[in-house]
Amino acid sequence: MYRVFVRNWWKRNTSWPNGLEPDGGARKTTLEKNVKTEEEARRIAQQYNAAHTLGRLSRKAEYEEQ
């Protein structure tokens, strides 16, 4: 089973260059849980990413095995 989620890869921090600090450990917001196959999870994440702009904080959909 897989979980599809979104998170920001950067956070605002004025003391860092460009005002952004890496934040790969940011909170994950679930889009779908209990996705049965990796292919389906990948498709859901790709559809989300195609329909949404990354924005300044680089918000992206990803998936992980549960």
N, CA, C and O atoms as CSV, one atom per row, in Angstrom:
chain,resi,resn,atom,element,x,y,z
A,1,MET,N,N,0.843,-1.183,0.000
A,1,MET,CA,C,0.000,0.000,0.000
A,1,MET,C,C,0.889,1.246,0.000
A,1,MET,O,O,2.008,1.237,0.513
A,2,TYR,N,N,0.358,2.309,-0.587
A,2,TYR,CA,C,1.090,3.567,-0.703
A,2,TYR,C,C,0.225,4.726,-0.219
A,2,TYR,O,O,-1.004,4.667,-0.234
A,3,ARG,N,N,0.904,5.765,0.205
A,3,ARG,CA,C,0.241,7.005,0.606
A,3,ARG,C,C,0.780,8.110,-0.284
A,3,ARG,O,O,1.992,8.246,-0.453
A,4,VAL,N,N,-0.130,8.907,-0.858
A,4,VAL,CA,C,0.249,10.049,-1.687
A,4,VAL,C,C,0.044,11.299,-0.836
A,4,VAL,O,O,-0.998,11.462,-0.201
A,5,PHE,N,N,1.040,12.178,-0.827
A,5,PHE,CA,C,0.981,13.366,0.018
A,5,PHE,C,C,1.633,14.552,-0.684
A,5,PHE,O,O,2.326,14.390,-1.689
A,6,VAL,N,N,1.404,15.742,-0.143
A,6,VAL,CA,C,2.082,16.946,-0.624
A,6,VAL,C,C,2.853,17.552,0.540
A,6,VAL,O,O,2.461,17.423,1.700
A,7,ARG,N,N,3.964,18.220,0.204
A,7,ARG,CA,C,4.741,18.956,1.194
A,7,ARG,C,C,5.570,20.019,0.490
A,7,ARG,O,O,5.818,19.946,-0.714
A,8,ASN,N,N,5.984,20.990,1.258
A,8,ASN,CA,C,6.863,22.045,0.759
A,8,ASN,C,C,8.302,21.593,0.941
A,8,ASN,O,O,8.651,20.964,1.941
A,9,TRP,N,N,9.142,21.928,-0.053
A,9,TRP,CA,C,10.566,21.586,0.041
A,9,TRP,C,C,11.404,22.722,0.590
A,9,TRP,O,O,12.585,22.535,0.885
A,10,TRP,N,N,10.806,23.911,0.733
A,10,TRP,CA,C,11.504,25.079,1.266
A,10,TRP,C,C,10.632,25.742,2.313
A,10,TRP,O,O,9.409,25.599,2.292
A,11,LYS,N,N,11.262,26.473,3.235
A,11,LYS,CA,C,10.532,27.316,4.170
A,11,LYS,C,C,11.170,28.694,4.170
A,11,LYS,O,O,12.349,28.855,3.855
A,12,ARG,N,N,10.374,29.671,4.526
A,12,ARG,CA,C,10.876,31.044,4.542
A,12,ARG,C,C,11.846,31.235,5.705
A,12,ARG,O,O,11.562,30.837,6.835
A,13,ASN,N,N,12.990,31.848,5.415
A,13,ASN,CA,C,13.977,32.174,6.438
A,13,ASN,C,C,14.823,33.311,5.881
A,13,ASN,O,O,15.631,33.106,4.975
A,14,THR,N,N,14.635,34.504,6.420
A,14,THR,CA,C,15.292,35.690,5.875
A,14,THR,C,C,16.806,35.662,6.019
A,14,THR,O,O,17.496,36.410,5.326
A,15,SER,N,N,17.343,34.822,6.897
A,15,SER,CA,C,18.802,34.768,7.063
A,15,SER,C,C,19.481,33.837,6.048
A,15,SER,O,O,20.709,33.755,6.024
A,16,TRP,N,N,18.715,33.146,5.223
A,16,TRP,CA,C,19.267,32.276,4.178
A,16,TRP,C,C,19.266,33.008,2.839
A,16,TRP,O,O,18.496,33.949,2.647
A,17,PRO,N,N,20.126,32.580,1.915
A,17,PRO,CA,C,20.115,33.185,0.577
A,17,PRO,C,C,18.718,33.069,-0.053
A,17,PRO,O,O,18.050,32.044,0.081
A,18,ASN,N,N,18.300,34.107,-0.721
A,18,ASN,CA,C,16.974,34.174,-1.362
A,18,ASN,C,C,15.824,34.046,-0.370
A,18,ASN,O,O,14.671,33.920,-0.782
A,19,GLY,N,N,16.116,34.076,0.930
A,19,GLY,CA,C,15.068,34.006,1.942
A,19,GLY,C,C,14.424,32.649,2.092
A,19,GLY,O,O,13.338,32.540,2.662
A,20,LEU,N,N,15.080,31.595,1.585
A,20,LEU,CA,C,14.527,30.235,1.652
A,20,LEU,C,C,15.531,29.260,2.242
A,20,LEU,O,O,16.718,29.299,1.921
A,21,GLU,N,N,15.039,28.385,3.110
A,21,GLU,CA,C,15.854,27.350,3.749
A,21,GLU,C,C,15.289,25.983,3.356
A,21,GLU,O,O,14.070,25.818,3.346
A,22,PRO,N,N,16.132,24.999,3.034
A,22,PRO,CA,C,15.620,23.664,2.719
A,22,PRO,C,C,14.783,23.105,3.869
A,22,PRO,O,O,15.123,23.280,5.039
A,23,ASP,N,N,13.680,22.428,3.522
A,23,ASP,CA,C,12.784,21.900,4.546
A,23,ASP,C,C,12.178,20.578,4.097
A,23,ASP,O,O,10.957,20.428,4.072
A,24,GLY,N,N,13.026,19.620,3.741
A,24,GLY,CA,C,12.550,18.308,3.307
A,24,GLY,C,C,11.785,17.550,4.374
A,24,GLY,O,O,11.065,16.602,4.060
A,25,GLY,N,N,11.926,17.944,5.618
A,25,GLY,CA,C,11.206,17.284,6.711
A,25,GLY,C,C,9.886,17.946,7.040
A,25,GLY,O,O,9.323,17.719,8.111
A,26,ALA,N,N,9.384,18.769,6.120
A,26,ALA,CA,C,8.133,19.499,6.348
A,26,ALA,C,C,6.963,18.541,6.535
A,26,ALA,O,O,7.001,17.382,6.122
A,27,ARG,N,N,5.921,19.073,7.174
A,27,ARG,CA,C,4.711,18.273,7.406
A,27,ARG,C,C,4.134,17.775,6.081
A,27,ARG,O,O,4.096,18.513,5.096
A,28,LYS,N,N,3.693,16.541,6.066
A,28,LYS,CA,C,3.111,15.919,4.883
A,28,LYS,C,C,1.588,15.943,5.017
A,28,LYS,O,O,1.037,15.522,6.034
A,29,THR,N,N,0.920,16.438,3.981
A,29,THR,CA,C,-0.539,16.473,3.950
A,29,THR,C,C,-1.013,15.380,2.998
A,29,THR,O,O,-0.687,15.405,1.811
A,30,THR,N,N,-1.771,14.430,3.507
A,30,THR,CA,C,-2.205,13.273,2.723
A,30,THR,C,C,-3.239,13.657,1.677
A,30,THR,O,O,-4.222,14.335,1.973
A,31,LEU,N,N,-2.998,13.209,0.444
A,31,LEU,CA,C,-3.981,13.337,-0.632
A,31,LEU,C,C,-4.802,12.064,-0.746
A,31,LEU,O,O,-6.029,12.111,-0.828
A,32,GLU,N,N,-4.125,10.937,-0.751
A,32,GLU,CA,C,-4.762,9.614,-0.851
A,32,GLU,C,C,-3.997,8.642,0.023
A,32,GLU,O,O,-2.767,8.675,0.061
A,33,LYS,N,N,-4.710,7.781,0.722
A,33,LYS,CA,C,-4.032,6.737,1.480
A,33,LYS,C,C,-4.568,5.379,1.036
A,33,LYS,O,O,-5.633,5.289,0.425
A,34,ASN,N,N,-3.837,4.356,1.341
A,34,ASN,CA,C,-4.194,2.990,0.970
A,34,ASN,C,C,-4.299,2.794,-0.539
A,34,ASN,O,O,-5.181,2.082,-1.018
A,35,VAL,N,N,-3.398,3.426,-1.282
A,35,VAL,CA,C,-3.323,3.229,-2.731
A,35,VAL,C,C,-2.645,1.874,-2.947
A,35,VAL,O,O,-1.592,1.604,-2.370
A,36,LYS,N,N,-3.238,1.046,-3.758
A,36,LYS,CA,C,-2.800,-0.349,-3.854
A,36,LYS,C,C,-1.490,-0.571,-4.599
A,36,LYS,O,O,-0.712,-1.451,-4.227
A,37,THR,N,N,-1.233,0.212,-5.646
A,37,THR,CA,C,-0.019,-0.048,-6.434
A,37,THR,C,C,0.845,1.203,-6.535
A,37,THR,O,O,0.362,2.328,-6.406
A,38,GLU,N,N,2.119,0.981,-6.766
A,38,GLU,CA,C,3.037,2.102,-6.950
A,38,GLU,C,C,2.692,2.883,-8.216
A,38,GLU,O,O,2.814,4.107,-8.236
A,39,GLU,N,N,2.271,2.203,-9.250
A,39,GLU,CA,C,1.908,2.871,-10.496
A,39,GLU,C,C,0.745,3.833,-10.283
A,39,GLU,O,O,0.747,4.939,-10.822
A,40,GLU,N,N,-0.242,3.419,-9.503
A,40,GLU,CA,C,-1.384,4.287,-9.212
A,40,GLU,C,C,-0.949,5.487,-8.363
A,40,GLU,O,O,-1.380,6.614,-8.608
A,41,ALA,N,N,-0.103,5.242,-7.377
A,41,ALA,CA,C,0.403,6.328,-6.534
A,41,ALA,C,C,1.187,7.328,-7.375
A,41,ALA,O,O,1.028,8.537,-7.210
A,42,ARG,N,N,2.022,6.838,-8.265
A,42,ARG,CA,C,2.805,7.708,-9.138
A,42,ARG,C,C,1.888,8.538,-10.032
A,42,ARG,O,O,2.125,9.729,-10.230
A,43,ARG,N,N,0.849,7.916,-10.569
A,43,ARG,CA,C,-0.101,8.617,-11.434
A,43,ARG,C,C,-0.814,9.740,-10.677
A,43,ARG,O,O,-0.960,10.844,-11.201
A,44,ILE,N,N,-1.254,9.464,-9.456
A,44,ILE,CA,C,-1.940,10.471,-8.641
A,44,ILE,C,C,-1.008,11.649,-8.364
A,44,ILE,O,O,-1.414,12.805,-8.488
A,45,ALA,N,N,0.232,11.363,-7.992
A,45,ALA,CA,C,1.201,12.427,-7.714
A,45,ALA,C,C,1.493,13.236,-8.972
A,45,ALA,O,O,1.564,14.463,-8.910
A,46,GLN,N,N,1.661,12.579,-10.096
A,46,GLN,CA,C,1.944,13.285,-11.348
A,46,GLN,C,C,0.769,14.157,-11.766
A,46,GLN,O,O,0.973,15.268,-12.254
A,47,GLN,N,N,-0.450,13.679,-11.585
A,47,GLN,CA,C,-1.628,14.474,-11.922
A,47,GLN,C,C,-1.712,15.712,-11.045
A,47,GLN,O,O,-2.007,16.802,-11.535
A,48,TYR,N,N,-1.454,15.553,-9.757
A,48,TYR,CA,C,-1.468,16.700,-8.853
A,48,TYR,C,C,-0.422,17.724,-9.286
A,48,TYR,O,O,-0.717,18.914,-9.392
A,49,ASN,N,N,0.795,17.256,-9.533
A,49,ASN,CA,C,1.887,18.163,-9.906
A,49,ASN,C,C,1.620,18.871,-11.231
A,49,ASN,O,O,2.019,20.022,-11.402
A,50,ALA,N,N,0.959,18.209,-12.160
A,50,ALA,CA,C,0.644,18.825,-13.448
A,50,ALA,C,C,-0.444,19.895,-13.304
A,50,ALA,O,O,-0.483,20.848,-14.083
A,51,ALA,N,N,-1.317,19.741,-12.321
A,51,ALA,CA,C,-2.452,20.659,-12.151
A,51,ALA,C,C,-2.159,21.811,-11.196
A,51,ALA,O,O,-2.959,22.742,-11.103
A,52,HIS,N,N,-1.035,21.773,-10.483
A,52,HIS,CA,C,-0.705,22.796,-9.491
A,52,HIS,C,C,0.690,23.369,-9.768
A,52,HIS,O,O,1.606,22.648,-10.160
A,53,THR,N,N,0.826,24.669,-9.556
A,53,THR,CA,C,2.142,25.276,-9.683
A,53,THR,C,C,2.939,25.008,-8.409
A,53,THR,O,O,2.369,24.907,-7.322
A,54,LEU,N,N,4.245,24.896,-8.547
A,54,LEU,CA,C,5.104,24.605,-7.403
A,54,LEU,C,C,5.108,25.744,-6.384
A,54,LEU,O,O,5.145,25.508,-5.177
A,55,GLY,N,N,5.069,26.953,-6.873
A,55,GLY,CA,C,5.127,28.104,-5.989
A,55,GLY,C,C,6.520,28.308,-5.423
A,55,GLY,O,O,7.431,27.520,-5.678
A,56,ARG,N,N,6.672,29.366,-4.657
A,56,ARG,CA,C,7.975,29.742,-4.097
A,56,ARG,C,C,8.548,28.667,-3.177
A,56,ARG,O,O,9.766,28.500,-3.108
A,57,LEU,N,N,7.686,27.940,-2.473
A,57,LEU,CA,C,8.154,26.938,-1.513
A,57,LEU,C,C,8.272,25.543,-2.126
A,57,LEU,O,O,8.560,24.576,-1.421
A,58,SER,N,N,8.052,25.440,-3.421
A,58,SER,CA,C,8.183,24.187,-4.167
A,58,SER,C,C,7.326,23.069,-3.559
A,58,SER,O,O,7.840,22.027,-3.152
A,59,ARG,N,N,6.005,23.310,-3.506
A,59,ARG,CA,C,5.070,22.316,-2.972
A,59,ARG,C,C,4.825,21.253,-4.039
A,59,ARG,O,O,4.392,21.563,-5.148
A,60,LYS,N,N,5.105,19.999,-3.692
A,60,LYS,CA,C,5.013,18.887,-4.644
A,60,LYS,C,C,4.287,17.697,-4.023
A,60,LYS,O,O,4.310,17.490,-2.810
A,61,ALA,N,N,3.646,16.930,-4.891
A,61,ALA,CA,C,3.063,15.660,-4.475
A,61,ALA,C,C,4.111,14.563,-4.618
A,61,ALA,O,O,4.901,14.547,-5.562
A,62,GLU,N,N,4.093,13.652,-3.655
A,62,GLU,CA,C,5.001,12.507,-3.645
A,62,GLU,C,C,4.239,11.311,-3.113
A,62,GLU,O,O,3.066,11.426,-2.758
A,63,TYR,N,N,4.894,10.172,-3.056
A,63,TYR,CA,C,4.258,9.003,-2.442
A,63,TYR,C,C,5.297,8.213,-1.673
A,63,TYR,O,O,6.500,8.327,-1.907
A,64,GLU,N,N,4.797,7.411,-0.752
A,64,GLU,CA,C,5.668,6.537,0.032
A,64,GLU,C,C,4.936,5.246,0.340
A,64,GLU,O,O,3.708,5.215,0.420
A,65,GLU,N,N,5.694,4.196,0.510
A,65,GLU,CA,C,5.130,2.906,0.865
A,65,GLU,C,C,4.758,2.921,2.334
A,65,GLU,O,O,5.504,3.433,3.169
A,66,GLN,N,N,3.598,2.354,2.647
A,66,GLN,CA,C,3.144,2.307,4.045
A,66,GLN,C,C,3.496,0.987,4.672
A,66,GLN,O,O,3.195,0.761,5.844
